[in-house]
């Protein structure tokens, strides 16, 4: 490498080299089967499947061949509701022994993700997993290594890096439009899910359910975190949920997480199940920002949520008012991850989403818990290809 190459050129060079390696890997892993469509099996036919199933059906390159749920009637109901025409199964073992498929989409309770994803990988199936892909970083790294050893792939939600707004903000940072970047903030919360107890049980919590979005966005924009400090708490020790009635809350429902990035940049994520927000899960009319990044020449704010984006406000002038830019969503929706990954396997085009990024966010969540317990700053060891755009 020439001695006078700029940092930006170096980052572009290394990112291109990394992309070339990933592309070569994807080409070797692309579906080598006679059929023209990627055969998908979806496990977990609860509320999230109401978004995943119809989105998967929009792709001409994907066919849903199996639906599975331990509450078998839900698999049957979703098969009928969306006219899928798939085989239905009450257990993953029966699904793996049933109709052949290429990729499993995991949308079950988060505590089961690691175990289910391992079963699919062991059977030679690609995996797209809702967040998190595992319940600990060690478990997630083992899944990643297992997939690599079998020449298959695993990816994990969220898909926030796919949005045009993420791309705009990333390029703005790389172009130095904010000057010397110093700080960033992300926030996302509501008053808590009522339909299932798993959100409040051990290894659940507001971080893997909500904070994971902002963690993925901020690290995707600012680069991998080097260390974490956090304070977590349980504000409501009891909750009433549809499936189990009154339960004891075992996982944090309130979290503040500080991330240290390269060049002394610090970001902060706050999330919880005690945040009153009349918008709730609907951000279509949201005019407030959920992500903000500050530099010494300007700041920019992501309007709406990073999983449902409405635009970016750029504030870079002492004299002119802030400008709303990048309002076109380009078809981006939070549930598109499995579809985009499935299509990538068919077309042999490496997606922007990568498993290393999901693993890094998983390590952040685990480190935040350790930091809150010990009062210590926790150093991180994982990284991912960056910049992502």
Secondary structure, 3 states (H helix, E strand, C coil): CCCCCCHHHHHHHHHHHHHHHHHHHHHHHCCCCCCCCEEEEEECCCCCHHHHHHHHHCCCCEEEEEEECCCHHHHHHHHHHCCCCCEEECCHHHHHCCCCCCEEEECCCHHHHHHHHHHHHHCCCEEEECCCCCCCHHHHHHHHHHHHHCCCCEEECCCHHHCHHHHHHHHHHHCCCCCCEEEEEEEEECCCCCCCHHHCCCCCCHHHHHHHHHHHHHHHHHCCCCEEEEEEECCCCEEEECCCEEEECCCCCEEEEEEECHHHCEEEEEEECCCCCCCCCCCCCCCCEEEEEEECCCEEEEEEECCEEEEEEEECCCCCCCEEECCCCCCCCHHHHHHHHHHHHHHCCCCCCCHHHHHHHHHHHHHHHHHHHHCCCEECCCCCCCCCC
